[in-house]
Amino acid sequence: MTRRKTQGSLVERAKAQDGARDSFPGEHWLVLGAGIAAWALTRTSPSVVVRTAGMLAATALVGRAASGRDGLSKLLRYTPLGRRIR
């Protein structure tokens, strides 16, 4: 029970630290590139574990790029289909 509280507070502290720091221009593009690179580098591996880990990392990074503070969702608002994004 104590371990879960420690992990929860660790995640909360990481989120608070990320929210407090200043972002830099193009940060979401770098994260998107890292996600695509993770997928591209691991997709042809013969190991199922490596392919799965690469896909999980790629999904997390692309999701972060799309939904982060300065993510792609803010840019997509200016597209015809993105007007519904809040």
C-alpha positions in Angstrom: 0.0 0.0 0.0 2.8 2.4 0.8 4.5 1.7 -2.5 1.5 2.8 -4.5 1.4 6.1 -2.6 5.0 6.7 -3.4 4.5 5.9 -7.1 1.5 8.1 -7.3 3.3 11.0 -5.7 6.2 10.4 -8.1 3.9 10.7 -11.1 2.2 13.7 -9.7 5.6 15.4 -9.0 6.7 14.6 -12.6 3.5 16.1 -14.0 3.8 19.2 -11.8 7.5 19.7 -12.8 6.6 19.2 -16.5 3.7 21.7 -16.2 5.9 24.3 -14.5 8.8 24.3 -17.0 8.9 26.6 -20.0 8.4 24.9 -23.3 10.6 25.6 -26.3 9.5 26.3 -29.9 9.0 23.1 -31.9 9.1 20.8 -28.9 6.1 18.9 -30.1 7.7 18.3 -33.5 10.8 16.8 -31.8 8.6 14.5 -29.7 6.7 13.5 -32.8 10.0 12.8 -34.6 11.2 10.7 -31.7 8.0 8.7 -31.8 8.3 8.0 -35.5 11.9 7.1 -35.1 11.2 4.7 -32.3 8.6 2.9 -34.5 10.9 2.9 -37.6 13.9 1.6 -35.7 12.0 -1.3 -34.0 9.4 -2.3 -36.5 11.6 -4.8 -38.5 13.1 -6.4 -35.4 12.8 -10.2 -35.3 12.0 -9.9 -31.6 8.4 -9.6 -30.6 9.4 -7.9 -27.4 11.5 -5.2 -29.2 8.7 -4.6 -31.7 6.1 -4.3 -28.9 8.3 -2.0 -26.8 9.0 0.2 -29.9 5.3 0.4 -30.6 4.4 1.3 -27.0 7.1 4.0 -27.0 6.1 5.4 -30.4 2.4 5.5 -29.3 3.3 7.3 -26.1 5.5 9.9 -27.8 3.1 10.6 -30.7 0.3 10.9 -28.2 2.4 13.3 -26.2 3.1 15.3 -29.3 -0.5 15.5 -30.2 -1.9 16.3 -26.8 0.9 18.1 -24.9 0.8 21.7 -23.7 2.1 23.0 -27.0 1.1 19.9 -29.0 -0.2 19.3 -32.4 -3.8 19.7 -31.2 -3.3 23.4 -30.9 -2.2 23.5 -34.6 -5.0 21.3 -35.8 -7.5 23.7 -34.5 -6.7 25.9 -37.5 -7.6 23.1 -40.0 -11.1 22.5 -41.4 -11.6 19.3 -39.5 -9.8 20.5 -36.4 -12.3 23.2 -35.4 -14.0 20.7 -33.2 -10.9 20.2 -31.1 -11.0 22.0 -27.7 
